[in-house]
Amino acid sequence: MKISKLTVTPVALHDQPLLNSTGVHESYRERTIVQIETDNGYTGAGETHGGKATEIETNRNWIVGADPSQITKARLSWIGSPQGWAAVETAMLDVAAKQAELPLCDYIGGRARDKVEWAAYLFYKFADENGRGEIATGEALDPEGFVKQAEAFVERYGFKALKIKGGFFEPDVDIETFRLLRKRFPKQQGYEIRIDPNAVWTVDTSIRVAKEIEQYEPQYLEDPTDTIADHAEVKKHTDIPTASNMCVSAFSHVKPNAQLEGIDVILGDHHHWGGILAYKETGVLCRVMGWGLSGHSNNSLGVSQAAMLHSCAATPELNYQPDTHYPWTDTDGDIIKGGKLQFKDGCMDVPDKPGLGVEIDEEALAERHEALKAGQPDNRKEMILSVDSNAKPRNGSWTGYNFPNYAKPRW
């Protein structure tokens, strides 16, 4: 079996005005879709971050003609980033698993679980100006609004783990949000709550917040501050586990973390670490080092969500619910046949179909590609100015704007 055709398609998906430490999400988020066909009639798909099409095309000469079952050889031939490779590897594994008539997770060694439990990824946000989102299209600009958003996610999807994306407002706002969220979703009823301010707090602020929220039994404290060493200092003052997808997000970060003992839980991501097989290797590292393993997420379509699902199913060391942005993807905005993958009781069942278990809807893919070609309307300036009159655009864009004191740490 040889790869006979490679197609790389950049696409855009609509995104709600979600707030984080650098501002507001873009109106559209770019993704890169990889499709391969083989000389014996199989097709495979992969997905990764935007801006990776040129990099993947640079590898075309060896990808076309390669045996998709020879992943190690292909990986050694790859020239580019882990994120670009992740999409190519996913497509190759999709094809190889289909030929073997096995779900992808079974093809790479078997599943540790038949379903994967996820964590709701919750944001402060403006109201969606187009009302196009699948859920929670209204604003959440204070702790009370944040709790209402959480209620909607729990009611619709059944999540039992909740993530606060903090760092946009001052730390005391995040503390109050945590307090109200825990009051509404008690630990005794099985709810877990974690918080992630994207490293905008000083060590002293991180320690203060940790001491304030300890009484609410956080699941973990993710990237409160900027470095592994800073996390190690925070750990001296709290028993809350530290977690990261920023300080430890590549294999080169493992040794420093082992030396400094700053991060307790790794948020693995097959995009960042270099593929589904790399995610499994991350699990082995966590087992050896005694670290916990969770999952990082960013805006994605159904191909990446399916790849994350198989990654988590095939990794026995996963012991925290991975994050998922997937509910924020529009109901009619995905590119897979049959509509979006579904949550039940906060979980997704692992597909029993061969390969990833999803197929590209070519019409939907073309629509998402045309959306990218049409450009991204930068219509969120007034939203930002409504909460920060001193804000300035960064790199000419209001999506990711400059606070007056933008440089980290902010508080």
URHU-V954697 format. One record per residue. N is the residue number from 0. SS is DSSP state (H for helix, E for strand, C for the rest). PSI is psi as a letter, one per 20 degrees, with the letter a starting at -180 (* if undefined). NEAR is the number of other ideal C-beta (glycine too) atoms within 12 Angstrom. Layout:
n = {N	N}
ss = {SS	SS}
psi = {PSI	PSI}
near = {NEAR	NEAR}
This chain:
n = {0	1	2	3	4	5	6	7	8	9	10	11	12	13	14	15	16	17	18	19	20	21	22	23	24	25	26	27	28	29	30	31	32	33	34	35	36	37	38	39	40	41	42	43	44	45	46	47	48	49	50	51	52	53	54	55	56	57	58	59	60	61	62	63	64	65	66	67	68	69	70	71	72	73	74	75	76	77	78	79	80	81	82	83	84	85	86	87	88	89	90	91	92	93	94	95	96	97	98	99	100	101	102	103	104	105	106	107	108	109	110	111	112	113	114	115	116	117	118	119	120	121	122	123	124	125	126	127	128	129	130	131	132	133	134	135	136	137	138	139	140	141	142	143	144	145	146	147	148	149	150	151	152	153	154	155	156	157	158	159	160	161	162	163	164	165	166	167	168	169	170	171	172	173	174	175	176	177	178	179	180	181	182	183	184	185	186	187	188	189	190	191	192	193	194	195	196	197	198	199	200	201	202	203	204	205	206	207	208	209	210	211	212	213	214	215	216	217	218	219	220	221	222	223	224	225	226	227	228	229	230	231	232	233	234	235	236	237	238	239	240	241	242	243	244	245	246	247	248	249	250	251	252	253	254	255	256	257	258	259	260	261	262	263	264	265	266	267	268	269	270	271	272	273	274	275	276	277	278	279	280	281	282	283	284	285	286	287	288	289	290	291	292	293	294	295	296	297	298	299	300	301	302	303	304	305	306	307	308	309	310	311	312	313	314	315	316	317	318	319	320	321	322	323	324	325	326	327	328	329	330	331	332	333	334	335	336	337	338	339	340	341	342	343	344	345	346	347	348	349	350	351	352	353	354	355	356	357	358	359	360	361	362	363	364	365	366	367	368	369	370	371	372	373	374	375	376	377	378	379	380	381	382	383	384	385	386	387	388	389	390	391	392	393	394	395	396	397	398	399	400	401	402	403	404	405	406	407	408	409	410}
ss = {C	C	E	E	E	E	E	E	E	E	E	E	E	E	C	C	C	E	E	E	C	C	E	E	C	C	C	E	E	E	E	E	E	E	E	E	E	E	C	C	C	C	E	E	E	E	E	E	E	C	C	C	H	H	H	H	H	H	C	H	H	H	H	C	C	C	C	C	C	C	H	H	H	H	H	H	H	C	C	C	C	H	H	H	H	H	H	H	H	H	H	H	H	H	H	H	H	H	H	C	C	C	E	H	H	H	H	C	C	C	C	C	C	C	E	E	E	E	E	E	E	E	E	C	E	C	C	C	C	C	C	C	C	C	C	C	C	C	C	E	C	C	H	H	H	H	H	H	H	H	H	H	H	H	H	H	H	C	C	C	E	E	E	E	E	C	C	C	C	C	H	H	H	H	H	H	H	H	H	H	H	H	H	H	C	C	H	H	H	C	C	E	E	E	E	E	C	C	C	C	C	C	H	H	H	H	H	H	H	H	H	H	H	H	H	H	C	C	C	C	E	E	C	C	C	C	C	H	H	H	H	H	H	H	H	C	C	C	C	C	C	E	E	E	C	C	C	C	C	C	H	H	H	H	H	H	H	H	H	H	C	C	C	C	E	E	E	E	C	H	H	H	H	C	C	H	H	H	H	H	H	H	H	H	H	H	H	H	H	C	C	E	E	E	E	C	C	C	C	C	C	H	H	H	H	H	H	H	H	H	H	H	H	C	C	C	C	C	C	C	C	E	E	E	C	H	H	H	C	C	C	C	C	C	C	E	C	C	C	C	C	C	C	E	C	C	E	E	E	C	C	C	C	C	E	C	C	C	C	E	C	H	H	H	H	H	H	H	H	H	H	H	H	C	C	C	C	C	C	C	H	H	H	H	H	H	H	C	C	C	C	E	E	E	C	C	E	E	E	E	E	E	C	C	C	C	C	C	C	C	C}
psi = {p	q	p	i	p	p	p	p	o	p	r	p	q	q	q	r	m	q	p	a	i	j	c	q	q	r	h	q	p	q	r	p	p	p	p	q	q	r	i	j	j	q	q	q	q	r	q	a	r	r	j	j	g	g	g	g	h	h	j	g	h	h	g	p	i	q	o	i	i	m	g	g	g	g	h	h	i	p	o	a	r	h	g	g	h	g	g	g	g	g	h	g	h	g	g	h	h	g	h	i	l	q	q	g	h	h	h	j	i	q	q	i	q	i	q	p	p	r	p	p	o	q	q	q	q	r	p	o	h	i	k	i	r	h	q	l	i	r	q	n	j	r	h	g	h	g	h	g	g	g	g	g	g	g	g	g	i	k	q	i	p	p	p	o	o	a	i	g	r	q	h	h	g	h	g	h	g	g	g	h	g	h	h	h	n	q	h	h	j	j	p	q	p	r	q	o	j	l	k	j	q	r	g	g	g	g	g	g	g	g	h	h	i	h	i	j	m	q	g	r	o	p	l	h	a	h	r	g	g	h	h	h	g	g	h	i	j	q	i	p	q	q	q	q	j	g	h	n	j	r	h	i	i	g	g	h	h	h	g	i	l	h	p	h	p	p	n	q	p	h	g	h	i	l	r	g	h	h	g	h	h	h	g	g	g	h	g	h	i	k	q	r	p	b	p	q	q	a	p	r	a	h	g	h	g	h	g	h	g	h	g	h	h	j	o	h	i	o	j	q	p	q	q	p	i	h	h	i	p	q	g	j	j	r	j	q	q	j	a	q	q	q	q	p	k	j	r	p	q	p	q	i	q	q	b	h	j	q	q	p	o	h	g	h	g	h	g	h	g	h	h	g	h	i	r	o	p	m	k	j	g	h	g	g	h	h	i	n	i	j	q	q	q	p	k	j	q	i	n	l	r	o	q	h	l	h	p	q	q	h	*}
near = {23	25	35	23	24	35	31	35	37	32	44	34	47	38	40	42	43	40	43	35	39	31	37	41	39	31	33	35	35	33	44	46	47	48	37	43	27	29	19	17	15	31	32	47	48	50	52	46	33	34	22	32	31	17	28	40	24	21	33	25	14	24	43	25	22	35	25	41	27	22	33	16	17	32	28	13	24	29	20	28	26	32	36	36	40	43	51	53	52	51	50	51	51	48	45	37	37	35	26	20	15	28	32	50	42	27	32	37	24	19	28	25	25	21	25	40	34	40	46	43	43	46	44	40	37	36	25	29	23	19	16	23	32	29	35	35	25	20	26	37	27	22	28	21	28	42	29	26	43	41	25	25	38	31	19	21	34	26	39	28	39	45	49	51	39	44	38	39	32	25	34	20	30	45	31	27	44	40	28	28	42	32	21	26	33	16	20	10	13	20	31	33	43	45	44	44	43	33	37	34	36	25	28	19	32	42	27	25	41	37	21	27	36	21	17	33	24	39	37	42	46	47	42	52	43	29	28	32	21	31	41	26	24	42	31	19	25	27	18	33	35	49	45	46	36	34	34	42	32	27	23	15	30	29	15	22	34	21	14	25	23	37	45	35	42	50	47	50	40	49	44	35	39	34	41	50	35	35	44	36	29	44	36	24	29	34	20	14	24	18	34	32	42	47	49	39	36	39	39	48	46	42	50	48	45	48	55	50	45	51	49	47	40	37	40	20	30	38	30	36	42	49	43	43	38	42	43	41	41	33	23	19	35	40	41	36	23	18	20	32	38	26	31	16	21	29	27	35	25	31	34	20	24	27	40	47	34	41	28	36	26	19	15	32	35	18	23	38	27	17	29	28	16	15	14	23	19	23	21	35	26	17	30	31	18	18	27	27	13	13	28	21	22	18	14	12	24	31	32	26	33	23	30	12	17	21	16	24	26	28	30}
